[in-house]
Amino acid sequence: MNKKKNINKQILIKLYNDFIIFYKFDILLAFVLLILVSITASTYPYLIQIIFDGLINKNSNWIFIPFFIAMLALFRGIVMYWQIKHVAKISLKIARDIQKKLSNHILFSDVAVISKISSGNHISRVMNDVHLIREGLEKSINNLVKDLLTIIFLLCYLFWLDWILSIIVILIYPLALKPIISIGKKQRFYAKTLQEHLEGLTSFLSEIFRSISMIKSYSIENKERDRINNSLNTLFEKMFNLVKGRAKILPILEILGGMAVAVVIYAASFRVMSGDLTPGSVIGFVTALLMLAQPARALGTFNTIAQEGLSALERIFNQLNLKPKIEGKISNKDKRLVLSRGPKIEFDNVSFKHLRDEIILKKISLKIKSCEKVAIIGPSGSGKTTILNLLSRFFDPLTGRILINDIELDRYDLLSVRQMVSLVSQDVIIYNDTFYNNILLGDLNASSEKVINASKKAKIHDYIMKLPNGYNTLIGEGGNTISGGQKQRLSIARSFLKDSPILLLDEITSSLDKMTSKSIQKSFLELSKNKTCITITHKIDDLKSFDRIIIIENGEVIVEGNHKILLKKSKVYRDLIKD
C-alpha cells in the first residue's frame, strides 16, 4: 500500500517538474476563476433562505433577491465559460508537451530500445495514454478543485447555520469513502489490464489488415475472424469491468445523500418547533445539502478517472526511462567521419547478440578494402543483416571492434557516421507523400535539379514524368500504388541523392523478376562507383559482378573469394547458389 502511494507521489512530482511547472501562472489563474465559481454557487442556499424567511414573516426584504440571483447566475456563467476554456487549454498544452516528448523519445531512441515495444504500444502511449492523462488533468483542475472548494464553502455555510445538523451530515457521508476507495483500487487494475489488451489488439489488427492478401490466398478468413472476435470479446469484458466499477459509485452516493436529507429534515423539524431554526433556514440547509451531493458524486467518480490517468502516466514514464545507449551518447565533434571515397572497413573479433537471443555473430573477423564491392551470403539467420546494422550503428558489438580507416567506429560522431552510410533494404519505406518528397529524404537540402538527376540515374525519371502531376504525384500509403520495382528505384534515387561513400544493400532484388532485378543491379553498379559496397544477396547473376564473396554460417565466416574461385573450390557456395 505504502509502496503504491510512493509510486503515485513520484509520478505526480515528475509530472509537475517535467510539464506542469511551465504553466504554473496559467494554473494560478484557473484557481482564481474556480474560487469565484465555487463562492457564487455557495451563496444560493443563503439567498433562498432570505426569500423564504421573508415570505413566511411577510416582510419585503426578499423582493430584490430573485433579481440578484439572476445577476449572480449571469456572472457565474461568464466566469465558468472562461474557467472551462482556460483549463481545457492548459490540459491540451500539457498533453501536447507529453506527446512531443514521448514521440521525440521514440524517434531518437536506439533501434534496440524501440524494438522492445510493439508499434501498437507506441501508438497507444502517444494517443490513448496521453488522452487519459489530459482527461485526468482537466477533471483534476475543473472538478477536483472546484468541487472541493464548493464542498468547503457549503460546509462553512451549514456550520454557520446549524452545527448540530452539520455534524449529522459529516457523520453520514464518510460511510461512502471506504467502498469508493476500494472500487478506485480495482479500477486502476482494470484500467491497466484494459490498456495492455488495447495495445495488443492494435498491433494484432494492424498485422491482420496488412496481411489481407495473404489471408485470402490461404483461405484462412474464418480462422482470423475467430481470432478477432475472441479478442474483441475479451475487450468487451475488460471494458465492462471498468464500467461496472464506475456504475457502483453514483448509487452509493445517491443512497447516502437521500439518507442525509431524510435525517436532516427529521432533525430540523424538531429544531424549528423549538424555535432554534427558522423555516427558511431549514430550506436553505436542505438546498445546501442537495447542492453538496453533486460535487460529492463528482469526487467519487473522479477517483476512477484519476487512477486511470495515473496508470497511463506510469506507462509513459516507464517508457521515457528507457535510456538510449547509442543515440544518447554525446557527439564527438573532433571525431567526425568525413570521407571523400569508399573507406576500408574491418571487423575485428566482433560478437553480437540481442537481449534474450542466442549469439548471432561469433568473433567475426573480416577486412574490406577501400572501394571494394563485397557480397555476403549465407542461410537465413546466419547474421548477414546484423553486419549491416552494426555498420549503421543501430547496435554496438557485444565484443570486438569495428574500424573505419583504422579508427574504431564508436569513436566517430554518430550523426557523421549515419551521413556516410546509405542503407538500402528490400523493404522500402514509402511515405504517403509526393514522389519528389520521398526522393528528397536522401538529402533534405538538395535542389530540385539534384533530385531530378538522381531520379534519372535510378531510371525512374521517365516513369514519374508520365504521371498526371509528375514529381508532385502522391504515391499513397505504403507505396501501394506502385510496383516493387518502382519502389526499389525510388530507394535507389534516394541513395544517389545521398551519395554516401559506404553503400549497404540488403536483398534489394529478392522479390523482383529477373528483368527488373538486372536493371536495378545495373543502377547500383553505377551508384557504387568510388564507394565501399557491402551487399546481401542470394541471386547468382548479382554475385558475378562482386570483387569478393563472403559466406557466413551460424555467425561465422566459412569461406571467401570471388565467384569463379568459389564456384570451383567451395561446395558450400555451390549449394547456396543452387538453392
VENLIN-V334070 format. One record per helix or strand of 2 or more residues. SS is the DSSP state (a for helix, b for strand). FROM is the first residue (numbers start at 0). TO is the last residue. Records with the same first field share a line. If there is no record, write none. Layout:
SS=FROM-TO, FROM-TO
//
This chain:
a=1-17, 19-41, 43-56, 64-107, 110-113, 118-160, 162-172, 174-209, 211-216, 220-272, 278-319, 332-334, 383-390, 408-410, 413-418, 434-439, 447-456, 460-464, 469-471, 476-478, 483-497, 513-526, 539-542, 562-568, 570-577
b=344-351, 360-367, 372-376, 398-403, 406-407, 420-424, 501-505, 531-535, 547-552, 555-560
//
